[in-house]
Amino acid sequence: MQYKRKVLSNGLRVITVPMPSFESATVMVMVGAGSRYETKLNNGISHFLEHMAFKGTEKRPTAMDISALIDGIGGEFNAFTSKEYTGYYVKAQSNHLEMLLDLLSDMLNHSVFDEGEIEKEKGVIIEEINMYEDTPMRNLGDVYEQVLYGDTPMGWDTAGTKEVISNTSRNDFIEYMKSLYSADNMTVIVAGGIDGGKVEGLIEKYFGEMPKFPTLKALPVEDGQEKPRFFVKKKVTEQVHLALGVRTVPLGHPDEDALEVLSTILGGGMSSRLFHEVREKRGLAYYVRMSSDNYTDCGTLVATAGVDPKRAKDAVEVILSELERVKQPGNVTEEELKRAKEYINGHFVMDLEDSRSVAIYVAHQEILENHLYTPSENIEKINKVTLSDVERVAQKYLIETTLNFAVIGKFEEEGIESLLKLK
């Protein structure tokens, strides 16, 4: 994959990724704005703004005007919000590129924020919050991060609270955009069947006049944990959904790749240790997996599972025993290491067979890491991880003092402290 990076005079970063065999293209704008930049008074504004961007502009006054335009060319459009960024994208046949750039620029520069649309969308977002509440498997990550990061922006739900959403006004959106939607806090990525030189000129045309100004800085995560933490969210469910993890490292840390390999050995795929021990050997869960997640200044290695309520504590004990076992010298084999690397690299390559995934991959690095690794460089970084690296990070990070445990369902709290043990 070849790409070209350019910075406009207003600080806007532009990245083009020609994919010659493609006849479609994805145009994406990613902004360094997410829920960790919010306060208790506007928690949820980042996500709410993402919704409102599609509700009408000065040039295209209604949501129907925007959706009909994209549907009319057989395209797709959407957006997403995380704790550290917000992304907007449109994907369609590449011969419509100028219109796609025009539309995204229009949405980000000239949204009208109609009061009537705001009131209607409040109901939509509240129902989205309700949907997450009714889907423990999706809600589990939010509950886990509440345990991990506490009552801070990093621990709050990205969707916000119903009370704050209900009180959000048009001026809240305008002020929020003035605090973070600066040209130099954005990246425009175009990936797919494109002529890179031509596209750069179009981006300059539609985004070159965007204003540049000082932006908000996020509060740093304070890592002062000295003993295990837990929270049980009582809910009537057929399964108990649990997340059990430890604190690790931020993006770009030297241990990031070794932790990714360790995570895969433990819970990546059907041949992983947790899948075998928790599901195949004992029948305790339908899903069980592990992930290594990283933000700009913090990270976590976390196992998640949906288990039989009557055997939930058994599942926790099995997970902890596997974490303990992988720390033992010589426990991880060369075969496991090779399989984990192939699993990571294989899924990575398959993900990049779509222009939207390529745009997200590039934008994520540009916004959060300020460094672009080519796919081959990322694969090489994983391939360099050794058995001693895996053993070292297992012993360094799988420790009792930073254990965090979140549960949704019918789980007996008595005895949790004695359960959360790692040597």
C-alpha positions as CSV (number, residue, x, y, z in Angstrom):
1,M,0.0,0.0,0.0
2,Q,1.4,3.3,-1.1
3,Y,0.2,6.7,0.3
4,K,1.0,10.3,0.0
5,R,0.7,12.8,2.9
6,K,0.4,16.6,2.6
7,V,-0.3,19.4,5.0
8,L,-2.3,22.4,3.8
9,S,-1.5,25.9,4.9
10,N,-4.3,25.8,7.5
11,G,-2.7,22.7,9.1
12,L,-5.2,20.2,7.7
13,R,-3.5,16.9,7.0
14,V,-4.4,15.2,3.7
15,I,-3.6,11.5,3.0
16,T,-4.4,9.8,-0.3
17,V,-4.1,6.1,-0.8
18,P,-4.5,4.9,-4.4
19,M,-5.9,1.4,-4.7
20,P,-5.7,0.9,-8.5
21,S,-7.9,-2.2,-8.7
22,F,-10.8,-0.5,-7.0
23,E,-13.7,1.3,-8.7
24,S,-15.0,2.8,-5.4
25,A,-13.4,5.1,-3.0
26,T,-13.9,6.2,0.7
27,V,-13.6,9.8,1.7
28,M,-13.1,10.1,5.5
29,V,-12.6,13.1,7.8
30,M,-11.3,12.2,11.2
31,V,-11.2,14.8,14.0
32,G,-9.2,14.6,17.2
33,A,-12.4,15.1,19.2
34,G,-14.1,12.5,21.4
35,S,-15.7,12.0,24.8
36,R,-12.5,12.4,26.8
37,Y,-12.6,16.1,25.9
38,E,-16.0,16.5,27.5
39,T,-17.2,17.7,31.0
40,K,-20.1,16.5,33.1
41,L,-22.2,19.3,31.7
42,N,-21.8,18.2,28.1
43,N,-21.0,14.5,28.3
44,G,-22.3,12.9,25.1
45,I,-21.9,16.1,22.9
46,S,-19.2,14.5,20.7
47,H,-21.5,11.6,19.8
48,F,-24.6,13.9,19.5
49,L,-22.7,16.2,17.1
50,E,-21.8,13.2,14.9
51,H,-25.6,12.6,14.6
52,M,-26.4,16.2,13.9
53,A,-23.9,16.5,11.1
54,F,-26.2,14.5,8.9
55,K,-29.3,16.5,9.7
56,G,-29.0,19.4,7.3
57,T,-26.6,22.2,6.1
58,E,-27.2,25.6,4.6
59,K,-26.8,24.1,1.1
60,R,-28.7,20.9,1.9
61,P,-31.3,21.9,4.5
62,T,-32.7,18.5,5.5
63,A,-31.5,15.1,6.4
64,M,-33.4,13.8,3.4
65,D,-31.5,16.1,1.1
66,I,-28.2,14.5,2.3
67,S,-29.4,10.8,2.4
68,A,-31.1,11.1,-1.0
69,L,-27.9,12.4,-2.5
70,I,-25.9,9.4,-1.3
71,D,-28.6,6.9,-2.0
72,G,-29.0,8.3,-5.4
73,I,-25.4,7.3,-6.3
74,G,-25.6,3.9,-4.5
75,G,-23.2,5.1,-1.8
76,E,-23.0,4.6,1.9
77,F,-22.3,7.1,4.7
78,N,-21.9,6.9,8.4
79,A,-19.9,8.2,11.3
80,F,-18.4,7.0,14.6
81,T,-17.3,8.5,17.9
82,S,-14.8,7.2,20.4
83,K,-13.1,8.6,23.4
84,E,-10.3,10.2,21.4
85,Y,-11.7,10.8,17.9
86,T,-14.7,11.2,15.7
87,G,-14.9,10.0,12.1
88,Y,-17.2,10.9,9.2
89,Y,-17.1,9.0,5.9
90,V,-18.8,8.5,2.6
91,K,-18.1,5.6,0.2
92,A,-19.2,5.4,-3.4
93,Q,-18.0,4.9,-6.9
94,S,-14.8,7.0,-7.4
95,N,-16.3,9.1,-10.2
96,H,-18.3,10.9,-7.6
97,L,-15.3,12.0,-5.5
98,E,-15.9,15.7,-5.9
99,M,-19.4,15.5,-4.7
100,L,-18.4,13.4,-1.7
101,L,-15.7,16.0,-0.7
102,D,-18.2,18.8,-1.2
103,L,-20.8,17.0,1.0
104,L,-18.4,16.3,3.9
105,S,-17.0,19.8,3.8
106,D,-20.5,21.2,3.8
107,M,-21.5,19.1,6.8
108,L,-18.4,20.1,8.9
109,N,-18.5,23.8,8.0
110,H,-22.2,24.6,7.4
111,S,-24.4,22.4,9.5
112,V,-27.5,24.4,10.5
113,F,-28.2,22.6,13.8
114,D,-32.0,23.1,13.5
115,E,-33.7,23.3,16.9
116,G,-36.5,21.0,15.7
117,E,-34.0,18.4,14.5
118,I,-32.1,18.6,17.7
119,E,-35.2,17.9,19.8
120,K,-36.1,14.9,17.6
121,E,-32.6,13.5,17.7
122,K,-32.5,13.6,21.5
123,G,-35.1,10.9,21.4
124,V,-33.1,8.9,18.9
125,I,-30.0,9.1,21.1
126,I,-31.8,8.2,24.3
127,E,-33.2,5.1,22.5
128,E,-29.6,4.3,21.4
129,I,-28.6,4.5,25.1
130,N,-31.5,2.2,25.9
131,M,-30.4,-0.2,23.2
132,Y,-26.9,-0.5,24.7
133,E,-28.4,-1.0,28.2
134,D,-30.5,-3.8,26.8
135,T,-27.5,-5.4,25.1
136,P,-25.0,-6.3,27.9
137,M,-22.5,-7.7,25.5
138,R,-22.2,-4.2,24.0
139,N,-22.5,-2.4,27.3
140,L,-19.8,-4.4,29.0
141,G,-16.9,-2.4,27.6
142,D,-18.3,0.8,28.9
143,V,-18.9,-0.6,32.4
144,Y,-15.3,-2.0,32.4
145,E,-13.8,1.3,31.5
146,Q,-15.9,2.9,34.3
147,V,-14.1,0.6,36.7
148,L,-10.7,1.2,35.0
149,Y,-10.8,5.0,34.8
150,G,-13.4,6.0,37.4
151,D,-15.4,9.2,37.4
152,T,-13.3,10.9,34.8
153,P,-14.0,11.7,31.1
154,M,-12.2,8.4,30.2
155,G,-14.6,6.5,32.4
156,W,-17.8,8.1,31.2
157,D,-20.0,6.6,28.5
158,T,-19.4,8.1,25.1
159,A,-23.1,8.2,24.4
160,G,-23.6,10.5,27.5
161,T,-26.4,10.5,30.0
162,K,-30.1,10.9,29.3
163,E,-30.2,14.0,31.5
164,V,-27.4,15.8,29.6
165,I,-28.7,14.8,26.2
166,S,-32.2,16.1,27.1
167,N,-30.7,19.5,28.0
168,T,-28.4,19.9,25.0
169,S,-28.9,23.1,23.0
170,R,-27.9,24.4,19.6
171,N,-25.3,26.7,21.2
172,D,-23.7,23.6,22.9
173,F,-22.8,22.2,19.4
174,I,-21.5,25.5,18.2
175,E,-19.3,26.1,21.2
176,Y,-18.0,22.5,21.1
177,M,-17.0,22.8,17.5
178,K,-15.2,26.0,18.2
179,S,-13.1,24.2,20.8
180,L,-12.0,21.2,18.8
181,Y,-13.0,21.3,15.1
182,S,-9.9,23.2,14.0
183,A,-8.3,22.4,10.6
184,D,-5.1,21.3,12.2
185,N,-7.0,18.8,14.4
186,M,-8.4,17.0,11.4
187,T,-7.2,14.6,8.8
188,V,-8.9,14.0,5.4
189,I,-8.2,10.6,3.9
190,V,-9.2,9.4,0.4
191,A,-8.6,5.7,-0.3
192,G,-9.6,3.6,-3.3
193,G,-9.7,4.0,-7.1
194,I,-8.4,7.5,-7.3
195,D,-5.9,9.8,-9.0
196,G,-4.0,11.1,-5.9
197,G,-2.9,14.4,-7.6
198,K,-6.4,15.3,-8.7
199,V,-7.8,14.5,-5.3
200,E,-5.4,16.8,-3.5
201,G,-6.6,19.7,-5.6
202,L,-10.2,18.9,-4.7
203,I,-9.4,18.7,-1.0
204,E,-7.7,22.1,-1.2
205,K,-10.8,23.5,-2.9
206,Y,-13.3,22.2,-0.3
207,F,-11.3,22.2,2.9
208,G,-8.5,24.7,2.3
209,E,-10.4,27.6,3.9
210,M,-11.3,25.8,7.2
211,P,-10.2,27.9,10.2
212,K,-7.3,27.0,12.4
213,F,-7.4,27.8,16.2
214,P,-6.1,26.5,19.5
215,T,-7.9,23.4,20.7
216,L,-8.8,21.8,24.0
217,K,-6.4,19.4,25.7
218,A,-7.6,16.3,27.3
219,L,-7.0,15.5,31.0
220,P,-4.3,12.9,31.4
221,V,-5.2,9.5,32.9
222,E,-3.9,9.1,36.4
223,D,-2.7,5.6,37.1
224,G,-2.6,5.3,40.9
225,Q,-4.2,1.9,41.3
226,E,-2.9,-0.2,44.2
227,K,-5.4,-3.0,44.5
228,P,-8.0,-4.8,42.5
229,R,-11.3,-2.9,41.6
230,F,-14.6,-4.3,40.7
231,F,-18.2,-3.3,39.9
232,V,-21.3,-5.5,39.5
233,K,-24.1,-4.0,37.5
234,K,-27.2,-6.0,38.6
235,K,-29.4,-6.9,35.7
236,V,-31.8,-9.7,35.0
237,T,-30.1,-11.6,32.2
238,E,-29.7,-15.2,31.1
239,Q,-26.0,-14.9,31.0
240,V,-23.5,-13.1,33.2
241,H,-21.3,-10.9,31.1
242,L,-17.9,-10.2,32.6
243,A,-14.7,-8.3,31.8
244,L,-11.5,-9.0,33.6
245,G,-8.3,-7.1,32.8
246,V,-5.2,-5.2,33.8
247,R,-3.6,-1.9,33.0
248,T,-1.0,-1.9,30.3
249,V,0.6,0.7,28.0
250,P,-0.4,3.6,25.6
251,L,-0.2,3.6,21.8
252,G,3.4,3.6,20.5
253,H,4.9,2.0,23.7
254,P,7.7,-0.5,23.0
255,D,5.6,-3.3,24.7
256,E,2.5,-2.7,22.5
257,D,3.2,-5.4,20.0
258,A,4.2,-8.0,22.5
259,L,1.0,-7.4,24.4
260,E,-1.0,-7.8,21.2
261,V,0.7,-11.2,20.6
262,L,0.1,-12.2,24.3
263,S,-3.6,-11.2,23.9
264,T,-3.9,-13.4,20.9
265,I,-2.3,-16.4,22.5
266,L,-4.7,-16.0,25.4
267,G,-7.9,-15.1,23.6
268,G,-7.7,-14.6,19.9
269,G,-9.6,-17.2,17.9
270,M,-10.8,-20.7,18.5
271,S,-7.4,-22.2,19.2
272,S,-6.6,-19.7,21.9
273,R,-6.1,-20.8,25.5
274,L,-9.2,-19.1,27.0
275,F,-11.4,-20.4,24.2
276,H,-10.1,-23.9,24.8
277,E,-10.2,-23.8,28.6
278,V,-13.4,-21.8,29.2
279,R,-15.6,-23.0,26.3
280,E,-14.3,-26.2,24.8
281,K,-13.0,-27.9,27.9
282,R,-15.6,-26.8,30.5
283,G,-18.6,-25.4,28.6
284,L,-18.7,-22.3,30.7
285,A,-19.3,-19.7,28.0
286,Y,-20.5,-19.2,24.4
287,Y,-18.1,-16.3,23.7
288,V,-14.8,-15.7,25.4
289,R,-12.1,-13.5,24.0
290,M,-9.2,-11.2,24.9
291,S,-8.1,-7.9,23.5
292,S,-5.2,-5.5,23.9
293,D,-6.6,-1.9,23.8
294,N,-4.6,1.2,23.7
295,Y,-5.3,5.0,24.0
296,T,-2.8,7.8,23.7
297,D,-1.8,7.7,27.4
298,C,-3.1,4.4,28.8
299,G,-4.1,0.8,27.8
300,T,-5.6,-2.4,29.0
301,L,-5.4,-6.2,28.4
302,V,-8.9,-7.5,29.0
303,A,-10.8,-10.8,28.8
304,T,-14.5,-10.8,28.2
305,A,-17.0,-13.6,28.3
306,G,-20.7,-14.4,28.6
307,V,-21.1,-17.2,31.1
308,D,-23.7,-19.4,33.0
309,P,-24.7,-17.3,36.1
310,K,-24.4,-20.4,38.3
311,R,-20.8,-21.0,37.2
312,A,-19.7,-17.4,36.8
313,K,-17.1,-17.6,39.6
314,D,-15.8,-20.8,38.1
315,A,-15.2,-18.9,34.8
316,V,-13.4,-16.1,36.6
317,E,-11.1,-18.7,38.4
318,V,-10.3,-20.4,35.1
319,I,-9.5,-17.1,33.4
320,L,-7.2,-16.0,36.3
321,S,-5.5,-19.4,36.3
322,E,-4.7,-19.0,32.6
323,L,-3.3,-15.6,33.2
324,E,-1.1,-17.0,35.9
325,R,-0.1,-20.0,33.8
326,V,1.1,-17.9,30.8
327,K,3.5,-16.0,33.1
328,Q,5.4,-19.1,33.9
329,P,8.9,-19.3,32.3
330,G,8.9,-21.5,29.2
331,N,5.1,-21.9,29.2
332,V,4.5,-20.4,25.8
333,T,5.6,-22.5,22.9
334,E,7.2,-21.5,19.5
335,E,4.1,-23.0,17.8
336,E,1.8,-20.8,19.8
337,L,3.9,-17.8,19.0
338,K,3.9,-18.5,15.3
339,R,0.2,-19.2,15.2
340,A,-0.6,-15.9,17.1
341,K,1.6,-13.9,14.7
342,E,-0.1,-15.4,11.6
343,Y,-3.5,-14.8,13.2
344,I,-2.8,-11.1,13.8
345,N,-1.2,-10.5,10.4
346,G,-3.8,-12.5,8.5
347,H,-6.7,-10.6,10.0
348,F,-4.9,-7.3,9.5
349,V,-4.3,-8.0,5.8
350,M,-7.9,-9.1,5.2
351,D,-9.2,-6.0,6.9
352,L,-7.3,-3.8,4.5
353,E,-9.1,-5.3,1.5
354,D,-11.7,-2.6,1.9
355,S,-11.1,1.1,1.3
356,R,-13.1,2.2,4.4
357,S,-10.9,0.0,6.6
358,V,-7.8,1.4,4.9
359,A,-9.1,5.0,5.6
360,I,-9.7,4.2,9.2
361,Y,-6.3,2.5,9.6
362,V,-4.5,5.5,8.2
363,A,-6.6,8.1,10.0
364,H,-6.2,6.4,13.4
365,Q,-2.5,6.5,13.1
366,E,-2.3,10.1,11.9
367,I,-4.7,11.5,14.6
368,L,-3.5,9.5,17.6
369,E,0.1,8.5,16.8
370,N,1.4,11.2,14.4
371,H,3.2,8.4,12.6
372,L,2.2,6.3,9.6
373,Y,3.3,2.7,9.5
374,T,2.8,0.9,6.2
375,P,1.1,-2.5,6.4
376,S,4.4,-4.2,5.8
377,E,6.0,-2.3,8.6
378,N,3.2,-3.3,11.0
379,I,3.5,-6.9,10.0
380,E,7.3,-6.7,10.5
381,K,6.8,-5.2,14.0
382,I,4.6,-8.2,15.0
383,N,7.0,-10.7,13.4
384,K,9.9,-9.3,15.6
385,V,8.1,-10.3,18.8
386,T,10.0,-13.1,20.6
387,L,9.0,-15.7,23.2
388,S,11.1,-13.8,25.7
389,D,9.1,-10.6,24.9
390,V,5.8,-12.4,25.5
391,E,7.0,-13.9,28.7
392,R,8.4,-10.5,29.9
393,V,5.2,-8.6,29.3
394,A,3.1,-11.3,30.8
395,Q,5.1,-11.1,34.0
396,K,5.2,-7.3,34.0
397,Y,1.5,-6.5,33.4
398,L,-0.5,-9.5,34.6
399,I,-0.4,-8.5,38.2
400,E,-2.9,-8.4,41.0
401,T,-2.6,-4.7,41.9
402,T,-4.0,-3.5,38.6
403,L,-6.8,-6.1,38.2
404,N,-10.1,-4.6,37.2
405,F,-13.3,-6.6,37.1
406,A,-16.7,-5.6,35.7
407,V,-19.9,-7.7,35.6
408,I,-23.4,-7.3,34.2
409,G,-26.0,-9.7,35.4
410,K,-26.8,-11.9,38.4
411,F,-23.5,-12.2,40.1
412,E,-23.0,-12.7,43.8
413,E,-20.7,-10.0,45.1
414,E,-19.7,-11.8,48.3
415,G,-16.2,-13.1,48.1
416,I,-15.1,-11.1,45.0
417,E,-12.1,-9.6,46.8
418,S,-10.7,-13.1,47.7
419,L,-11.5,-14.2,44.1
420,L,-9.4,-11.5,42.4
421,K,-5.9,-12.9,43.0
422,L,-2.8,-13.1,40.9
423,K,0.6,-14.0,42.2
